[in-house]
Amino acid sequence: MQKSSKIFVAGHKGLVGSAHIRRLKEKSYDNLAFRNHSELDLTNQPAVERFFVKEKPQYVFLAAAKKVGGIYANSTFPADLLQY
């Protein structure tokens, strides 16, 4: 990736996504795009397609989740956190 590459981080407010943002900024990547759920519903395919056409990200980090629960929930109820 070039430092000027447009990078979309989905789930930028969560634990994993915010870590990606911090690391990218530490490495001087500054062309970052992110949207919260109210701005872009990732389960709405037409909206996501419009976003990609408009923003044209070159790289995507997908760290978004519909439901999260922390380490205990992940180990106790792993299938409950998946959306099919």
C-alpha positions in Angstrom: 0.0 0.0 0.0 1.1 3.5 -0.7 0.8 6.1 2.0 -1.7 8.0 -0.1 -3.8 4.9 -0.9 -7.5 5.4 0.0 -8.3 2.9 2.8 -11.8 2.1 4.0 -12.0 0.7 7.5 -15.4 -0.8 8.2 -16.0 -1.1 12.0 -13.7 1.7 12.8 -15.2 2.4 16.3 -14.9 -1.2 17.5 -11.9 -2.8 19.2 -10.3 -4.3 16.1 -11.2 -1.4 13.7 -10.0 1.3 16.1 -6.7 -0.6 16.4 -6.4 -0.7 12.6 -7.0 3.1 12.5 -4.4 3.8 15.2 -1.8 1.6 13.4 -2.5 3.1 10.0 -2.1 6.6 11.4 1.1 5.6 13.2 2.4 4.4 9.9 1.4 7.8 8.3 -1.5 6.5 6.2 -3.7 9.6 6.0 -6.3 8.9 3.3 -8.7 6.9 5.5 -12.4 6.6 5.0 -14.9 5.3 7.5 -18.6 5.4 8.1 -20.6 4.5 11.1 -23.7 2.3 10.8 -26.1 5.2 10.6 -24.1 6.6 7.6 -23.6 3.2 5.8 -25.5 0.0 6.6 -23.2 -2.7 5.4 -26.1 -5.1 5.1 -27.6 -2.9 2.4 -25.9 -3.9 -0.8 -27.1 -1.1 -3.0 -25.9 1.5 -0.4 -22.5 -0.2 -0.2 -22.2 -0.3 -3.9 -23.0 3.4 -4.1 -20.4 4.1 -1.4 -17.7 2.2 -3.3 -18.5 3.9 -6.6 -18.4 7.3 -4.9 -15.4 6.8 -2.6 -13.3 4.3 -4.7 -11.3 2.8 -1.8 -8.2 0.9 -2.9 -8.0 -1.2 0.2 -10.7 -2.4 2.7 -10.3 -3.5 6.2 -13.5 -5.3 7.3 -13.7 -5.2 11.1 -17.4 -4.5 11.4 -19.8 -6.7 13.3 -23.6 -6.7 13.7 -23.3 -8.1 17.3 -20.3 -8.2 19.6 -19.8 -9.6 23.0 -16.2 -9.6 24.2 -13.9 -12.5 24.9 -16.3 -14.4 27.2 -19.2 -14.2 24.7 -16.9 -15.1 21.8 -15.7 -18.2 23.5 -19.1 -19.2 25.1 -21.4 -18.4 22.2 -19.3 -18.2 19.0 -22.1 -19.1 16.6 -24.5 -16.5 18.1 -22.2 -13.7 17.0 -22.3 -14.7 13.3 -24.9 -13.4 10.9 -25.8 -15.5 7.9 
